[in-house]
Amino acid sequence: MGLFSRISRSVRALFGGLIESTENPELILQQTIRDMRDRVPELNNAVAQVMATEKIYAREKDRFDGQVVELDSKIRAAVKLGRDDVATSFIGQLQQTQANLQRTTRLLESATQASQQALKARDNYVLQMKKRTAEAIQLIGESRQAKLQEQLAQTMESFQIGDDASTFDEMRDKIDRRAATAEAKMQLGSAAVDNQIEEIEREALSMQLQEKLLAYKQEMGLLPAGPGDGAPQALPAQGESSASGETEKVVNNSNRIN
């Protein structure tokens, strides 16, 4: 294969593929239907011209038929009157008219046959046009259905179930994280309250132990005399007022017992 043939084949393949890819079957079928319908007036015009020719020959035949009858009558009248010269002249005209009649009759027969064929061809074309139109309409419907199926297929191809699944998983993780964070905060809050309660209980137990210790020391005379003996009493330090007051109550109670 020569270089030119290879280049020509490549060009045809390239542009043929481009043309085929840009062809829209629906638009092509619609244009075909319009073209077929546009040919009907042209075909009717052609058939009308053939039929007009037939009618012209039919009128000429009628006219020649009338002339033959008229010339025949004139010949008979001339012969009856003994005018052979006039009769001979009419006979010559009759022969020419009969020849014209025969020619016109043959042309009329041909025109009639052509007119019938043209009408038949027109009727066949209209019938085929209706059949092709129905087929084209069906094909257009199938093309639209195929187009819808292609669009649906493209939609299904572009639809990724994993994307939505990942979205649901992501939202589920966020909700679970928020719930876990809220639960952790609640646990931390409860632990802080429990720690405060334990701290208060430890402080109360320590105060009770200190009070008992002071009571023992007071009972054993290891503490200085109370304020009732005239010794000055120091003011309790901040945060120790309650403990000192409780201690004094315990000491006084011990003195009363003794």
C-alpha positions in Angstrom: 0.0 0.0 0.0 1.4 3.4 -1.0 1.9 6.3 1.2 -0.9 8.3 -0.3 -3.4 5.5 0.1 -2.4 5.1 3.8 -2.8 8.9 4.4 -6.1 8.9 2.6 -7.3 5.9 4.6 -6.2 7.6 7.9 -8.0 10.9 6.9 -11.2 9.1 6.1 -11.0 7.1 9.3 -10.4 10.3 11.3 -13.1 12.5 9.8 -15.5 9.6 9.4 -15.2 9.0 13.1 -15.7 12.6 13.9 -18.7 12.9 11.7 -20.2 9.7 13.1 -19.6 10.9 16.7 -21.4 14.2 16.0 -24.4 12.6 14.2 -27.6 12.8 16.2 -29.9 9.9 15.0 -33.0 11.7 16.2 -32.2 14.9 14.3 -31.2 12.9 11.1 -34.5 11.0 11.2 -36.5 14.2 11.7 -34.7 15.8 8.7 -35.3 12.7 6.6 -39.0 12.9 7.4 -39.1 16.6 6.4 -37.2 15.8 3.2 -39.7 13.1 2.2 -42.6 15.4 2.9 -41.0 18.2 0.9 -40.8 15.9 -2.1 -44.5 15.3 -2.2 -45.5 18.7 -3.7 -42.7 18.3 -6.3 -44.0 14.8 -7.2 -47.6 16.1 -7.3 -46.5 18.9 -9.7 -44.8 16.4 -12.0 -47.9 14.1 -12.0 -50.1 17.1 -12.7 -47.9 18.0 -15.8 -48.3 14.4 -17.1 -52.0 14.5 -16.6 -52.2 17.9 -18.2 -50.5 16.5 -21.3 -53.1 13.6 -21.3 -55.9 16.1 -21.2 -54.5 18.2 -24.0 -54.3 15.1 -26.3 -57.8 14.1 -25.2 -59.1 17.5 -26.3 -57.2 17.3 -29.6 -58.6 13.9 -30.3 -62.1 15.1 -29.6 -61.5 18.0 -32.0 -60.2 15.8 -34.7 -63.1 13.4 -34.2 -65.5 16.3 -34.7 -63.7 17.4 -37.8 -63.8 13.9 -39.3 -67.6 13.8 -38.8 -68.0 17.3 -40.2 -65.8 16.6 -43.3 -67.6 13.3 -43.9 -70.9 15.2 -44.0 -69.5 17.9 -46.3 -68.2 15.2 -48.7 -71.5 13.5 -48.8 -73.3 16.8 -49.5 -70.9 17.8 -52.3 -71.2 14.4 -53.9 -75.0 14.7 -53.7 -74.9 18.0 -55.3 -72.6 16.8 -58.0 -69.7 18.9 -56.9 -66.9 16.4 -57.4 -64.3 19.1 -57.1 -65.5 20.3 -53.8 -65.9 16.7 -52.6 -62.4 15.9 -53.7 -61.1 18.9 -51.7 -63.0 17.8 -48.6 -61.7 14.2 -49.0 -58.1 15.5 -48.9 -58.8 17.4 -45.7 -60.5 14.4 -44.2 -57.5 12.2 -44.9 -55.2 14.7 -43.2 -57.6 15.0 -40.3 -57.8 11.3 -39.9 -54.0 11.1 -39.9 -53.9 13.7 -37.2 -56.5 11.8 -35.3 -54.5 8.6 -35.4 -51.3 10.4 -34.3 -53.2 12.2 -31.5 -54.8 8.9 -30.4 -51.4 7.2 -30.1 -50.1 10.2 -28.1 -53.2 10.2 -25.9 -52.7 6.5 -25.2 -49.1 7.1 -24.2 -50.0 10.1 -22.1 -52.7 8.1 -20.4 -50.3 5.3 -19.6 -47.7 7.8 -18.3 -50.3 9.5 -16.2 -51.4 6.2 -14.7 -47.8 5.3 -13.9 -47.1 8.7 -12.4 -50.2 8.5 -10.2 -49.2 5.0 -9.2 -45.6 6.1 -8.4 -47.0 9.1 -6.4 -49.3 6.8 -4.5 -46.5 4.3 -3.8 -44.2 7.2 -2.7 -46.9 8.5 -0.3 -47.4 5.0 1.1 -43.7 4.5 1.5 -43.4 7.9 3.1 -46.1 7.1 5.6 -44.4 3.8 6.4 -41.0 5.4 6.7 -42.4 8.2 8.8 -44.0 5.7 11.2 -40.7 3.8 11.4 -38.8 7.0 11.9 -41.1 8.1 14.7 -40.6 4.7 16.3 -36.9 4.9 15.9 -36.9 8.5 17.4 -38.8 7.1 20.4 -36.2 4.3 20.7 -33.4 6.8 20.3 -34.9 9.0 23.1 -35.3 5.9 25.3 -31.7 4.9 24.5 -30.6 8.4 25.4 -32.5 8.3 28.7 -30.9 4.9 29.4 -27.5 6.3 28.6 -28.0 9.2 30.9 -29.2 6.8 33.6 -26.2 4.6 33.1 -23.9 7.6 33.3 -25.7 8.7 36.5 -25.3 5.2 37.9 -21.6 5.1 36.9 -21.0 8.5 38.6 -23.0 7.4 41.7 -20.5 6.0 44.2 -22.1 4.3 47.1 -18.8 4.5 49.0 -18.9 8.3 49.0 -22.3 8.4 50.8 -21.2 5.5 53.0 -18.1 7.5 54.0 -20.2 10.5 54.7 -22.5 8.5 57.0 -19.5 7.0 58.7 -17.9 10.4 59.2 -21.1 11.8 60.7 -21.5 8.7 62.9 -17.9 9.2 64.1 -18.6 12.9 64.9 -21.8 12.1 66.8 -20.1 9.3 68.7 -17.2 11.6 69.5 -19.6 14.3 70.8 -21.5 11.8 72.8 -18.2 10.4 74.3 -16.9 13.9 75.0 -20.1 14.8 76.8 -20.0 11.6 78.8 -16.4 12.2 79.7 -17.2 15.7 80.9 -20.0 14.4 83.0 -17.7 11.8 84.5 -15.1 14.5 85.2 -17.7 16.7 86.8 -18.8 13.8 89.0 -15.3 13.0 90.0 -14.6 16.6 91.0 -17.7 16.6 93.2 -16.7 13.3 94.7 -13.1 14.6 95.4 -14.6 17.7 97.1 -16.8 15.5 99.3 -13.9 13.2 100.1 -11.7 16.3 100.9 -14.4 17.7 103.2 -14.8 14.3 104.9 -11.0 14.1 105.4 -11.0 17.6 106.8 -13.8 16.8 109.2 -12.1 13.6 110.4 -8.9 15.5 111.0 -10.8 18.1 113.0 -12.4 15.4 115.1 -9.0 13.8 115.7 -7.5 17.2 116.7 -10.3 17.9 119.1 -9.9 14.6 120.8 -6.1 15.2 121.0 -6.8 18.6 122.7 -9.2 17.0 125.0 -6.7 14.5 126.1 -4.0 17.2 126.6 -6.5 19.3 128.5 -7.5 16.4 130.7 -3.8 15.6 131.4 -3.0 19.2 132.3 -0.7 19.7 129.4 -2.5 22.8 128.1 -2.4 26.2 129.6 -5.3 27.5 131.7 -8.4 28.6 129.8 -9.7 32.2 129.5 -11.7 31.9 132.7 -8.4 31.8 134.7 -7.4 35.3 133.6 -4.8 34.3 131.0 -5.0 36.1 127.8 -6.5 34.2 124.9 -4.9 34.5 121.4 -7.2 35.2 118.5 -7.5 32.1 116.3 -5.8 32.3 112.9 -7.8 32.5 109.7 -9.3 29.1 108.9 -8.9 27.8 112.4 -11.7 29.7 114.1 -14.1 26.8 113.8 -11.6 24.2 115.1 -10.6 26.4 118.0 -14.2 27.0 119.0 -14.9 23.3 118.9 -11.8 22.6 120.9 -12.8 25.2 123.6 -16.2 23.6 123.8 -14.6 20.2 124.3 -12.2 21.5 127.0 -14.9 23.3 128.9 -17.0 20.2 128.9 -14.1 18.3 130.2 -13.6 20.8 133.0 -17.2 20.6 134.0 -16.9 16.8 134.2 -13.9 17.0 136.4 
